[in-house]
Amino acid sequence: MNRTDRLYALVEELRAASPRPRSARWLAGRFEVSTRTIERDLNALQQSGVPVYAEQGRSGGYVLDRERTLPPLNITPAQATALAVGLHTLAGTPFEDDARDALRKVLAVMPERERAAAGEFAARVRLLVPPSPSPEVPRVIREALSARRVLRLVYADARGETTERLVEPLGFLGGERWYLIGWCRLRDAVRGFRLDRVQDAQQLDEIAPPRMVDLCELDTLGRQKARLSEIAR
């Protein structure tokens, strides 16, 4: 068994045993490797975000939090490739890094045969990409929205004039361009900030007060908008 297959099998073994712990020695015997190898594997899983933790004591060992992991997915190679294509289109958006991590997690819990078939299918697909790379979106903006913290932005408007302003992040508006929708304290009103025009962003400790704003009612771009909750139905 190669290491990739063993890591996958380790997760499934711990999932099946949860909430009972499995010791490193027991796992080493199960997979016919050394205890040190198992400990390295478990550390690699933890570093990759798999919720494996150690329980101390004579009956302790390693436990997988089943509520925070996915079981093996019944997903076809074409479906996995479709996910990769869709996630690739998020380049230059606030969700680029998260999309890449999400795809890795999906592939990690697929059975080895389906994962290999998905790789072969994806190798026969090519995407036409823009001639110039999309600008990098400051990760701090997404984190501030999630934590509801006020942002200090250095922003260049359509005329190239730069201003510094405090913004209470409300949400994202996406399409051909991505915008941060926020309450601008400089203008004392809701404004849309093109993310590729943000020259600097700093997250403050201040928690933004609640604002009763429905993003679907905004007319920032004159386009029809859809809720993700509606798309997912």
LUMDREN-711507 format. One line per field, with one value per residue: residue number from 1; y, z, x of N, C-alpha, C, O in turn. Coordinates in steps of 0.02 Angstrom, whole numbers, plus 32768, in hexadecimal, padded with zeros to 4 digits. Last residue first. Layout:
! residues N
kolgu [NUM|...]
n.y [Y|...]
n.z [Z|...]
n.x [X|...]
ca.y [Y|...]
ca.z [Z|...]
ca.x [X|...]
c.y [Y|...]
c.z [Z|...]
c.x [X|...]
o.y [Y|...]
o.z [Z|...]
o.x [X|...]
This chain:
! residues 233
kolgu [233|232|231|230|229|228|227|226|225|224|223|222|221|220|219|218|217|216|215|214|213|212|211|210|209|208|207|206|205|204|203|202|201|200|199|198|197|196|195|194|193|192|191|190|189|188|187|186|185|184|183|182|181|180|179|178|177|176|175|174|173|172|171|170|169|168|167|166|165|164|163|162|161|160|159|158|157|156|155|154|153|152|151|150|149|148|147|146|145|144|143|142|141|140|139|138|137|136|135|134|133|132|131|130|129|128|127|126|125|124|123|122|121|120|119|118|117|116|115|114|113|112|111|110|109|108|107|106|105|104|103|102|101|100|99|98|97|96|95|94|93|92|91|90|89|88|87|86|85|84|83|82|81|80|79|78|77|76|75|74|73|72|71|70|69|68|67|66|65|64|63|62|61|60|59|58|57|56|55|54|53|52|51|50|49|48|47|46|45|44|43|42|41|40|39|38|37|36|35|34|33|32|31|30|29|28|27|26|25|24|23|22|21|20|19|18|17|16|15|14|13|12|11|10|9|8|7|6|5|4|3|2|1]
n.y [84E4|8539|85B2|85DE|85F8|865E|86C6|8731|87C3|8820|88C1|893E|8946|896D|895F|88E8|887F|881C|8848|88A9|88E7|8920|8900|88F6|8939|88E0|88E5|8911|88F2|88F2|88C3|891C|8927|897F|8991|895A|893D|88BE|88CA|8959|8973|89C6|8A07|8A57|8AE6|8B47|8B5A|8B26|8AAD|8A42|89A3|893F|88C2|88A9|8858|881B|8812|87BF|8795|87B6|8801|87DB|8840|889F|88F1|8994|89F3|8A8B|8ABF|8B21|8B2E|8B62|8B68|8B2B|8B31|8AC9|8AC3|8A60|8A56|8A0A|89E7|8993|8941|88F0|8849|87CD|875B|875A|87D4|87BB|8756|879D|87F6|87AB|8785|87EA|879B|87BC|87CB|874B|8758|876C|8720|86A3|85FB|856F|84CE|8422|8377|8303|82FE|82DB|8250|822E|8257|8200|8189|819D|81A3|8123|80DA|810F|816D|8213|8267|82B9|82FF|8358|839C|83DE|8433|8487|84C9|8512|8562|85AE|85FC|8642|8698|8719|86FC|86CC|863A|85F7|859B|852A|84F7|84C1|8460|840F|83E2|8398|8333|82F4|82C9|826E|820C|821A|81F3|81D2|81E5|81AE|8237|82C8|8310|8339|82CF|827E|8298|820D|81F0|818C|816D|811C|80D0|8119|81C5|8238|823D|82A9|82BF|82F5|833C|8370|83D0|83AF|8392|8317|82C9|82CF|828B|820D|81EF|81EC|8181|811A|8118|80F0|806F|8028|7FC0|7F7C|7FAC|7F77|7F9E|8027|802D|8007|8071|80DF|80AD|80F4|8117|8123|815F|811F|80B6|80EE|8154|810B|80D0|8141|8174|8107|8107|817E|8158|80EB|8126|8173|8110|806B|7FC4]
n.z [7F16|7F06|7EE0|7F5A|7FA0|7F55|7EFE|7E75|7E17|7D82|7D84|7DA9|7E08|7E7D|7EBD|7F36|7F5B|7F85|8001|806E|8109|8199|81F2|8292|829F|82A0|831D|8312|82ED|8238|81AF|8121|807C|7FE6|7F6F|7F12|7E94|7E8F|7ECE|7ED2|7F46|7F5B|7FF0|8057|80B5|80DB|809F|8103|8122|80C1|80D0|803C|7FD0|7F64|7EC6|7E30|7D87|7D51|7DF3|7E9B|7F32|7FE0|8075|80D4|8138|8151|813C|8137|80BB|8052|7F9F|7F02|7E5D|7DEA|7DC6|7E0D|7EA2|7F0D|7FBD|804B|80D7|8166|819C|822A|8227|8217|81F4|816A|8146|8167|810C|8094|80AC|80B7|803A|7FAF|7F15|7E8C|7DE8|7D6E|7CEA|7C3E|7BE6|7C37|7BF4|7BC7|7C03|7BD9|7BFF|7C17|7C9C|7CD4|7CC2|7D18|7D92|7D9A|7DAA|7E29|7E73|7E5F|7EA5|7F29|7F59|7F9C|7FF6|7FA9|7F56|7FB7|7FDE|7F68|7F5B|7FC8|7FA5|7F37|7F78|7FCB|7F6D|7F30|7F5F|7F2E|7E8B|7E3F|7E11|7DFD|7D9A|7DDF|7E08|7D8E|7D77|7DE8|7DD3|7D60|7D95|7DE4|7D7F|7D3B|7DA0|7E1A|7EC5|7F53|7FC9|8071|80DF|811C|81C3|823A|827B|82A0|82CE|82FC|836E|83B5|8464|8505|8572|85C1|857F|8503|845B|83D1|8338|8298|8225|81A7|8182|8168|81E5|81FC|819D|81D0|8249|8217|81DD|824E|8290|8236|8242|82C7|82C2|821C|81D1|81C1|81E0|8261|82A5|82A8|82F3|836F|8385|838D|83B7|839D|83FC|83CC|8389|8301|82A9|822B|822D|8232|81B4|8161|817B|814C|80C4|809F|80C0|8069|7FEB|7FFA|800C|7FCE|8000]
n.x [7A00|7A6A|7A33|7A01|7A75|7AAD|7A3A|7A5E|7A33|7A42|7A94|7AC2|7B23|7ADE|7A66|7A31|79E5|7A37|7A66|7A14|7A41|7A4C|7ADD|7B2D|7BD6|7C70|7CE9|7D94|7E12|7E25|7E86|7EB0|7EE7|7F0D|7ECF|7E4E|7E2B|7DFC|7D80|7D1F|7CA6|7C0F|7BBF|7B4A|7B87|7BE6|7C5E|7CAF|7C7A|7C21|7BF5|7C10|7C3C|7CBD|7CAF|7CF4|7CB8|7C5B|7C30|7BF8|7C06|7C08|7BE7|7C08|7C82|7C93|7D25|7D7C|7DF5|7E54|7E61|7E9C|7E61|7E3D|7DBD|7D83|7DEE|7E4B|7E62|7E89|7E21|7E09|7D75|7D2C|7CEE|7CAD|7CEE|7CD4|7D0F|7D93|7DB2|7DAA|7E14|7E86|7EAA|7E9B|7EAA|7F10|7ECB|7EE2|7F5D|7F35|7EE9|7E80|7E7F|7E29|7E50|7E42|7E3E|7E7D|7E97|7E1D|7E24|7E8C|7E55|7DEA|7E2C|7E63|7DEB|7DB7|7E1B|7E18|7D85|7D94|7DCD|7E1F|7DCB|7D95|7E09|7E2C|7DBE|7DD4|7E4A|7E1A|7DBC|7E0C|7E51|7DE1|7D83|7D86|7DD4|7E3A|7DE4|7D71|7D7E|7DA2|7D29|7CFC|7D5F|7D4E|7CCB|7CE1|7D30|7CD1|7C7A|7CCB|7CDF|7C58|7C44|7C21|7CA3|7CB7|7C83|7CD7|7CDD|7CA8|7C71|7CDA|7D75|7DD6|7E5A|7EDA|7EE2|7EC9|7ECB|7F23|7F30|7EEB|7EC6|7EE6|7E88|7E63|7E1E|7E8D|7EEA|7F6B|7F9C|7F5C|7F9F|8020|800D|7FF2|806E|80C0|8084|80A1|812D|813A|810B|811C|809C|8020|7FA7|7F93|8005|7FEC|7F78|7FAC|8006|7FB2|7F09|7E6E|7DD7|7D2C|7CC2|7D24|7D3F|7D2A|7D8A|7E00|7DF6|7DF7|7E77|7EC4|7EA8|7EEA|7F6C|7F7D|7F7B|7FF1|8054|8021|802A]
ca.y [84BA|84F7|858B|85CC|85C8|861C|86AF|86F3|87A0|87F4|887C|893A|8939|8986|896C|891B|88BC|8810|884C|886D|88F0|88FE|892D|88D8|8934|890B|88BE|8927|88C9|8910|88B0|8908|8917|8965|8994|8960|8982|88C9|88AC|8927|897F|898B|8A0F|8A18|8AC3|8B3A|8B71|8B65|8AE2|8A6F|89E4|8952|88EF|88A7|8894|880E|882E|87CB|878E|8799|8802|87DE|8805|8882|88C2|895C|89D2|8A53|8AC1|8AF1|8B45|8B35|8B8D|8B20|8B67|8AC3|8AC5|8A8C|8A45|8A3D|89DC|89D2|8942|892C|887C|880B|876D|8721|87CA|87F0|8747|8766|880F|87CD|8754|87E6|87B9|8797|87E8|8773|8738|8788|872C|86E8|862A|85AD|850B|845F|83B6|830D|8308|8322|8277|8220|8276|8248|8193|8195|81DC|815D|80CC|8116|812E|81E6|8236|8291|82CB|832A|8374|83AE|83FE|845E|849C|84E2|8534|857F|85CD|861A|8653|870F|870D|8714|865D|8624|85DC|854E|8517|84F7|8496|8430|840B|83D2|8362|8311|82F9|82AA|8233|81FF|8227|81AF|8204|81A5|81F1|82AB|82F1|836B|8305|826A|82B9|8238|81F1|81BF|8162|8152|80B9|80D5|8191|8220|8237|8274|82D8|82BC|8345|8339|83E6|83BB|83CE|8351|82D2|82EA|82D1|8231|81F2|821D|81C3|812C|8127|8131|80A1|8039|7FF1|7F5A|7FBD|7F70|7F58|800F|8040|7FDE|802D|80DC|80BF|80C0|8127|80FE|818A|8159|80AA|80B4|8165|8135|80A6|8116|819D|811D|80D0|8178|8192|80E0|80F7|8193|813E|80A8|8000]
ca.z [7F1A|7F20|7EAE|7F26|7FBD|7F50|7F3D|7E8F|7E48|7DAD|7D6D|7D7C|7DC4|7E70|7E75|7F20|7F49|7F47|7FC7|8046|80C1|8177|81C2|825F|82B6|827C|8300|831E|8322|827A|81DA|8164|80A9|8027|7F70|7F58|7EA0|7E6F|7EF3|7EA7|7F3B|7F40|7FB4|803B|808B|8105|807A|80E4|8154|80BF|80E7|8081|7FE1|7FAB|7EF0|7E74|7DBA|7D2B|7DAE|7E6A|7EF6|7F9F|804A|80D5|8102|8174|811C|8160|80DB|8089|7FE0|7F3B|7E9B|7E01|7DAC|7DC4|7E7F|7ED3|7F82|801E|8091|814E|8173|8200|8242|821F|823B|8193|813B|818A|8153|80A1|809F|80F4|8063|7FF3|7F43|7ECA|7E22|7D97|7D26|7C7A|7BD8|7C21|7C2C|7BAD|7C09|7BDD|7BFE|7BD3|7C71|7CD6|7C9E|7CD0|7D7A|7D96|7D6D|7DF0|7E72|7E44|7E5E|7EFF|7F54|7F67|8011|7FDF|7F39|7F92|800F|7F85|7F2A|7FC6|7FE0|7F2E|7F44|7FEA|7F98|7F09|7F73|7F75|7EB6|7E42|7E14|7E36|7D87|7DBC|7E3A|7DAF|7D47|7DDC|7E0E|7D5D|7D65|7E04|7DB1|7D18|7D87|7DDE|7E93|7F17|7F9E|802B|80CF|80EC|8188|8212|8268|8266|82D9|82C5|8360|8385|8420|84D4|853C|85AF|85AE|8531|849E|83FE|8376|82C0|826D|81BD|8198|812D|81C4|8225|8199|818E|824B|823C|81B4|8218|82B0|8244|8202|82B3|82E8|825F|81CD|81B9|819E|822E|8298|8288|82AC|8350|8381|8355|83C8|8386|83E3|83F0|83B0|8327|82F1|823F|8228|826C|81EF|8162|8189|8192|80ED|8095|80E0|80B1|7FFC|7FED|8043|7FCE|8000]
ca.x [79C5|7A79|7A57|79D2|7A47|7ACC|7A55|7A41|7A5D|7A1A|7A8D|7A89|7B39|7B20|7A65|7A61|79C1|7A13|7A93|7A09|7A4A|7A15|7ABD|7B01|7B90|7C42|7CB3|7D4F|7DF5|7E27|7E4D|7EC4|7EAF|7F23|7F18|7E63|7E40|7E3C|7DB7|7D3E|7CEE|7C2F|7BE6|7B62|7B56|7BAB|7C22|7CC1|7C73|7C5B|7BE0|7C1A|7C06|7CAD|7CAA|7CDE|7CE3|7C98|7C1C|7C25|7BDD|7C2A|7BE3|7BC5|7C73|7C75|7CED|7D67|7DB3|7E56|7E48|7EA2|7E6C|7E81|7DE7|7D87|7DAF|7E50|7E3B|7EA5|7E33|7E25|7DB1|7D33|7D1B|7C86|7CF1|7CC0|7CC7|7D70|7DB4|7D7C|7DD0|7E6E|7E87|7EB5|7E7A|7F08|7EEE|7EB5|7F42|7F56|7F30|7E8D|7E84|7E45|7E29|7E6B|7E19|7E65|7ED1|7E31|7DF1|7E93|7E93|7DDD|7E05|7E90|7E18|7D93|7E0D|7E54|7DAA|7D7D|7D9E|7E3E|7DF5|7D6A|7DE5|7E5B|7DC8|7D97|7E4A|7E50|7DA6|7DDD|7E76|7E11|7D7D|7D97|7D9C|7E33|7E24|7D72|7D64|7DD7|7D53|7CD7|7D54|7D8E|7CDA|7CB4|7D4E|7D0C|7C62|7CB2|7D18|7C76|7C4B|7C0B|7C72|7CC9|7C8E|7CAA|7CFB|7CCC|7C43|7CB2|7D35|7DC0|7E12|7EC6|7EF9|7EC6|7EA0|7F35|7F1C|7F1E|7EAA|7EFE|7EA7|7E7B|7E14|7E62|7EA8|7F41|7FB4|7F4A|7F56|8013|8021|7FBE|8032|80CD|8084|805C|810F|8153|80E5|8134|80D2|8061|7FC0|7F5E|7FF9|8029|7F75|7F78|801F|7FE1|7F4D|7E9B|7E1A|7D5F|7CEF|7D0E|7D47|7D03|7D43|7DEE|7DFB|7DBC|7E3B|7EC7|7E90|7EA2|7F4E|7F7D|7F45|7FB1|8043|8049|8000]
c.y [848A|84C9|8543|85A2|85B3|85E7|866A|86E2|8763|87CD|8855|88F4|8937|897F|8986|8922|88F2|884E|8841|8872|88AD|890D|8905|890E|8915|8903|88EE|88FA|88D9|88E1|88CF|88FB|88FF|895A|897A|895C|898E|8911|88B7|890C|8947|899B|89CB|8A26|8A82|8B1A|8B69|8B84|8B26|8AA8|8A11|8997|8900|88D9|8881|884E|881C|87EA|8794|8795|87ED|87DF|880F|8843|88A1|8929|8998|8A35|8A83|8AF7|8B0E|8B54|8B5D|8B45|8B5F|8AF8|8AC2|8A8A|8A78|8A2A|8A18|89C5|898A|8929|88B5|8841|87AD|8733|8791|87E8|877B|8755|87D9|87E7|8775|87B7|87B3|87BD|87BF|878F|8768|8769|8749|86F3|8670|85E0|8544|849B|83F0|834D|8314|8330|82C0|8249|826B|826D|81DD|81A1|81D8|819B|8108|810B|8134|81A5|820A|825B|829D|82F0|8342|8380|83C9|8424|846D|84B0|84FE|854C|8599|85E6|8625|86C7|8704|872B|86A9|8646|860E|8594|8540|851C|84D1|846A|8431|8400|83A0|8343|831A|82DF|8273|8229|820B|81E2|81D8|81BF|81EA|8260|82D4|834D|8339|82A3|82AD|8256|8221|81B7|819B|813D|80ED|80BA|814C|81E8|8218|8277|829D|82D9|8306|833C|83AF|83CE|83E0|8392|830F|82F6|82F3|827B|821A|8226|81FA|8172|813D|8147|80E7|806D|7FFF|7F8B|7FA3|7F7C|7F4D|7FC4|8026|7FED|7FFF|8095|80BA|80D7|80E9|810E|8165|814B|80E1|80A8|812B|8149|80CE|80E7|8171|8145|80E0|8141|818F|811A|80EC|8166|8160|80D9|803E]
c.z [7EDF|7F22|7EC5|7EF1|7F8A|7F6D|7F34|7ED0|7E62|7DDB|7D9D|7D61|7D92|7E26|7E5E|7ED5|7F31|7F31|7F85|8007|809F|812D|819C|8232|8280|8296|82DE|82F9|832C|82AE|821F|818D|80EB|8053|7FB2|7F5B|7EE9|7E76|7ED2|7EC7|7F0E|7F2E|7F9D|7FF9|8073|80DC|80A2|80C0|8138|80F0|80ED|8090|802B|7FB6|7F38|7E9D|7DFE|7D58|7D84|7E25|7EBC|7F67|800B|80AB|810B|813E|8148|8143|8106|80AF|8013|7F7B|7ED6|7E40|7DC2|7DA5|7E33|7EAD|7F4B|7FDA|8074|8108|8168|81DA|820F|823F|824B|81DD|8167|8182|817B|80EB|80AE|80E9|80A1|801E|7F8A|7EF9|7E61|7DD3|7D4C|7CB7|7C12|7C15|7C12|7BE5|7BE9|7BDE|7C04|7BCC|7C28|7CA8|7C9B|7CA8|7D2F|7D7C|7D63|7DAE|7E37|7E41|7E3E|7EB5|7F20|7F69|7FDB|7FF9|7F6F|7F75|7FED|7FB6|7F45|7F95|7FDE|7F68|7F39|7FB6|7FB6|7F35|7F50|7F8A|7F00|7E6B|7E12|7E3F|7DC0|7DA8|7E1A|7DE1|7D68|7DAC|7E04|7D99|7D5F|7DD5|7DD5|7D49|7D62|7DC9|7E57|7EDE|7F62|7FFD|8087|80E5|815B|81D6|823C|824E|829C|82D7|8327|8372|83F4|8490|8504|8576|8594|855E|84CB|8441|83A3|82FE|8295|8209|81AB|8140|8187|8203|81C0|8184|8207|8241|81D7|81EC|827D|8263|820B|8270|82D4|8280|8215|81AA|8191|81E8|8261|8277|8286|8305|835E|834D|838A|8396|83C9|83D2|83D8|8349|831C|828A|8240|826A|822D|819F|818F|81A6|8138|80C2|80DA|80D6|8048|8000|8038|8002|8000]
c.x [79BF|7A3C|7A60|79F3|7A13|7A9D|7A75|7A62|7A39|7A49|7A5F|7A7F|7AFF|7B34|7AA9|7A5F|79F0|79EC|7A6F|7A33|7A41|7A18|7A88|7AE2|7B65|7BFB|7C82|7D1D|7DAB|7E08|7E57|7E85|7ECB|7EE6|7F34|7EAF|7E53|7E54|7DFB|7D7D|7D09|7C77|7C01|7B86|7B74|7B74|7BE2|7C85|7C87|7C50|7C1E|7BFD|7C0E|7C75|7CA1|7CE3|7CC8|7CCE|7C5B|7C06|7C0A|7BF6|7C0B|7BC0|7C2F|7C60|7CD5|7D27|7DA7|7E15|7E52|7E89|7E6A|7E92|7E2F|7DB4|7DBA|7E0E|7E43|7E8B|7E57|7E40|7DC8|7D76|7D23|7CB1|7CCA|7CBD|7CAE|7D24|7D8E|7D78|7D9D|7E27|7E68|7E8B|7E96|7EDA|7EE0|7EDB|7F14|7F36|7F57|7ED7|7E92|7E45|7E4E|7E3D|7E4A|7E3C|7EBC|7E6B|7E06|7E60|7E9D|7E1A|7DF6|7E6B|7E48|7DBF|7DEA|7E44|7DE2|7DA5|7D7F|7E0F|7E11|7D92|7DB6|7E37|7DF8|7DA0|7E0D|7E52|7DDA|7DC5|7E48|7E34|7DAF|7D9A|7DB0|7DF7|7E19|7DB6|7D63|7DBF|7D8B|7D02|7D31|7D87|7D1B|7CC0|7D23|7D2D|7C9D|7C9A|7D02|7CB3|7C70|7C0A|7C62|7C91|7CA4|7CB8|7CC5|7CEF|7C65|7C85|7D0A|7D7C|7E05|7E7D|7EE2|7EE0|7E9A|7F0B|7F2C|7F03|7EDF|7EDA|7EB8|7E9C|7E23|7E5B|7E79|7EF9|7F8A|7F60|7F40|7FC8|8014|7FCD|7FFB|8090|8092|8058|80C6|8135|80FB|8107|80E8|8099|8007|7F79|7FC6|8022|7FB2|7F75|7FED|7FFC|7F79|7EE2|7E3F|7DA4|7D24|7CCA|7D2A|7D06|7D17|7DA5|7DE7|7DBC|7DFE|7E8A|7E92|7E85|7F02|7F5E|7F42|7F77|8000|802F|802C]
o.y [8463|848D|8515|8573|857A|85AE|8640|86ED|8762|87B9|8868|88EC|892E|89AC|89B0|88F1|8927|8850|885B|889C|887C|893A|88CE|8943|8919|88CA|891F|88EB|88B3|88B0|88C6|8922|88D4|8980|8962|8928|89C5|8922|88BA|8932|890D|89CB|899C|8A4D|8A76|8B2E|8B82|8BC0|8B5A|8ACE|8A06|89BF|88D2|8914|884F|8874|880F|87DD|8770|8792|880D|87C0|8842|8816|888A|8936|8971|8A5A|8A4F|8B2E|8AD3|8B8D|8B34|8B43|8B87|8AED|8AB9|8A54|8AB4|89F6|8A52|899F|89B8|8912|88AA|8864|87C1|871D|8796|87F4|876B|8747|87E5|87EC|875E|87C1|877C|87F9|87A4|876D|87A5|8761|873E|86D3|8677|85EF|854A|849C|83EF|8358|832D|8368|82E0|8261|8298|829C|81F6|81C1|820B|81C3|811D|8130|815B|81A6|81E1|8227|8261|82B6|8309|8344|838D|83EC|8433|8474|84C3|8512|855E|85AB|85E8|86B8|86E9|8767|86C2|866B|8649|85C3|8572|855A|850A|849E|846C|843D|83D7|8378|8356|831A|82A7|8262|81E8|81F9|81BC|81B0|821C|824C|82C9|836E|8361|82A6|82CE|8232|8256|8180|81D3|8103|80EA|8093|8143|81DD|81E4|82AD|8267|8305|82E6|833E|83BD|83DB|841B|83C4|8337|8328|832D|82A5|8244|825E|8230|819A|816D|8182|8115|8092|7FE6|7F81|7FB1|7F5A|7F20|7FAE|8013|7FBF|7FD6|807F|8097|810F|80B1|8113|8183|812E|80D5|8092|8135|814F|80B5|80D8|817A|813A|80CA|814A|819D|8110|80E5|817C|8169|80CE|8046]
o.z [7EDB|7F2E|7E9C|7ED6|7F8D|7F55|7F0E|7EDA|7E65|7DC6|7DD7|7D2A|7D56|7E0A|7E31|7EB0|7F1A|7EF8|7F52|7FDC|80B1|8114|8183|824A|8245|82A3|82FD|82BE|834C|829C|823E|818C|80EE|804E|7FB4|7F4A|7EFC|7E5F|7EF5|7EDA|7F22|7F0A|7FC5|7FD0|807B|80E0|808E|80C4|8152|80E9|8118|8063|8055|7FA7|7F48|7E97|7E06|7D4F|7D91|7E1E|7EAE|7F6D|8001|80BB|8141|811B|8161|8132|80FA|80C0|8002|7F8A|7EDC|7E57|7DAF|7D6E|7E1C|7E99|7F57|7FBF|8082|80FE|8163|81F5|81D3|826C|8285|8200|8185|81B1|81AC|8106|80CF|811A|80BA|8026|7FA0|7F04|7E6A|7DED|7D4B|7CB9|7C18|7C36|7BDB|7C01|7BEE|7BBD|7C2F|7B99|7C00|7C8F|7C67|7C72|7D0C|7D55|7D2B|7D81|7E17|7E13|7E07|7E8B|7EF0|7F79|7FE9|800F|7F63|7F7B|8003|7FB8|7F39|7FA3|7FF0|7F5D|7F31|7FC7|7FBA|7F24|7F51|7FC2|7F0D|7E6E|7DE9|7E6F|7DB6|7DA6|7E35|7DE5|7D60|7DB6|7E15|7D92|7D59|7DEB|7DE2|7D3E|7D6A|7DDE|7E5F|7ECA|7F42|8009|8063|80E6|8171|81B8|821B|8213|8269|82EC|8321|8367|840B|8484|84DB|854D|855B|8561|84BA|845D|839D|82FA|82B0|822C|81BF|8114|8175|8204|81A9|8167|8205|823D|81B8|81D9|8281|8250|81EC|8267|82D0|825E|8244|817C|815D|81B9|8238|8241|824C|82DC|8335|8315|835A|8385|83DE|8395|8402|832A|8356|82A8|8264|829E|8257|81BA|81BC|81DB|815E|80E2|810B|8107|8064|8020|8068|8021|802B]
o.x [798F|7A43|7A5D|79D5|79FA|7A9E|7A5B|7A9E|79FB|7A7F|7A56|7A63|7B0B|7B53|7AAD|7A57|79D9|79D5|7A84|7A26|7A63|79F6|7A95|7ACE|7B76|7BE6|7C6C|7D26|7D87|7DE7|7E8C|7E55|7EF7|7EB5|7F6D|7ECC|7E66|7E8B|7E2E|7DA9|7D09|7C84|7C09|7B6F|7BB0|7B3A|7BAE|7C7A|7C72|7C20|7C48|7BF0|7C12|7C7D|7C80|7D13|7C8C|7D09|7C8B|7BC9|7C3C|7BC2|7C2C|7B9A|7C1D|7C2F|7CFD|7CF8|7DC5|7DFF|7E57|7E99|7E3D|7ECB|7E5A|7DCE|7DF2|7DF8|7E42|7E9B|7E46|7E6E|7D9F|7DA8|7D22|7C9A|7CC5|7C90|7C78|7CFF|7D6C|7D43|7D6B|7E02|7E35|7E4E|7EA7|7EE3|7EA9|7F07|7F1E|7EF9|7F93|7F01|7EAC|7E10|7E8B|7E09|7E76|7E1B|7EE4|7E71|7E01|7E71|7EB2|7E14|7DF5|7E86|7E56|7DBA|7DFC|7E5E|7DDC|7DE0|7D54|7E26|7E19|7D7E|7DB0|7E44|7DEE|7D8C|7E13|7E5B|7DC9|7DBA|7E5A|7E36|7DA7|7DB0|7DE6|7DE9|7DF3|7DC0|7D55|7DE7|7DA0|7D00|7D45|7DA5|7D20|7CBF|7D3E|7D44|7C9B|7CA4|7D21|7CBA|7CA2|7BD4|7C8E|7C57|7CA5|7CF2|7C8D|7D1A|7C43|7C73|7D13|7D4F|7E23|7E65|7ED8|7EF1|7E6D|7F23|7F41|7EC6|7EFC|7ED2|7E9B|7EC6|7DF6|7E8E|7E40|7ED0|7F85|7F3B|7F17|7FB5|7FFF|7FA1|7FDA|807F|8075|802D|80B0|8125|80D1|80E3|80CB|80C1|8025|7F65|7FCC|8036|7FAD|7F71|7FFF|8008|7F6A|7EF5|7E30|7DAA|7D45|7C9D|7D18|7CD4|7CE6|7D85|7DC1|7D87|7DD5|7E6C|7E67|7E52|7EDE|7F39|7F0C|7F47|7FDA|7FFB|8057]
